[in-house]
Amino acid sequence: MKLIFAALILTFSAQSFAQSLGETTRSIRARGMGGVLVPFVSDADALFVNPAALKRAAAIDIKLIDLMAGANKTLVDSLDDLQNIDANDPSTFNQFYGKKLWAQGVGKAAISLPLISGGYLYDTEVTAELHNPAFPQFETYFRSDQAIYLGTAFSLGPSTYFGMSVKRVSRQGGSTQELSISDIADSSSLSDIGDRFANKGQGYGADLAILHEIPLPILKPTLTLVWQDVGNTAFKKTEGDDAPVHIEQNLVFGAGVGMDLPGLDWVIGVEGRRLLNPEIEIGKKLHVGTEISLPLIDLRAGYNQGYLSYGVGVNFLIFHLDAVSYTEETGLYPGQDGDSRYMASLSIDLSFDANFKFTDNNGKRRKLKQRR
């Protein structure tokens, strides 16, 4: 059983594709900007986070694939140690006491058409922390979601758009289990461990959004309000003893300005999330970020839950590579228990105008500069 725990973590990380779909599946671009996304999204990705912004997309916008994978700094720093553990020798786990190992990944595809949009999302997250030296236990959280989305958007007036999306979500896990070292040692395969997260369920949810663009000549301000998982998205049990925990509704407000300057684009925005939950400290709800887009590269920075974030994107025709370093607050208030994380993504996007010519995401003919 040597390396089984390492394989467990790395396998879930590799196939991972999170608690709230609208929260944890935000793009690498958003994480680089401190978590800010809803004021600026302008392609088929709007289906997953702000359906009103579908009106900004090109006549036909296709996200062929978008793959994201990430791990926290603790897991990255522990990769060599994971190679040396032996599930039959408890002493080889000593260096992991009190360390939280985290991995997440996302895979999605979507198409945005003039009247309707559709997409598919696969999202998984795993966290493991070893504690209790007298009787070693891995406090393990695992959740895997698959979702199918349908959405639409229409104009309410000049520069004001309303959008909605409906989704069917299939969830496995979404809970925490205590796994002992013997649980791992007695397992003949990874599926034996995965079976401990046997609770599965299916649920239906809806997202509503409204977006207004203020018609100023330079700054192009945007205001938007998004209500994700209206009334909570509950699950009906399909396997296991209990249905997975429901997805809590999430009210998001975003505001941003954008400037189209010679040779570059520059956006600055702010976002407030979980506005309907008074139990969450205000500092954990606030996100601020900026992005400078040059012809082939995007530079990003932000302030996420009291911590700085940094990101970069490289654009080559239809291919986009993105990476980010950011910190997620896992405690009750900013500065209590920050978890440093890294993520990277690869996406392939195609956009066409009404004449079926390549465009950028603002509906202009495709030029060297790629705007996302």
Secondary structure, DSSP 8 states (H G I E B T S, - for coil): -TTHHHHHHHHHHHH----SHHHHT--HHHHHTTT--TTT--STTHHHH-GGGGGGS-SEEEEEEEEEEEEEHHHHHTHHHHTT--TT-GGGGGGGBT-EEEEEEEEEEEEE-SS-EEEEEEEEEEEEEEE-TTS-EEEEEEEEEEEEEEEEEEEEETTEEEEEEEEEEEEEEEEEEEEEHHHHHT-SSHHHHHGGG--EEEEEEEEEEEEEE---SSS--EEEEEEESTT-B--EEEESSS----B--EEEEEEEEEEEETTEEEEEEEEE--TT-TTS-HHHHEEEEEEEE-SSEEEEEEEETTEEEEEEEEEETTEEEEEEEEEEE-SSSTTSSEEEEEEEEEEEEEEE-TTS-BB-TTSSB--SS---
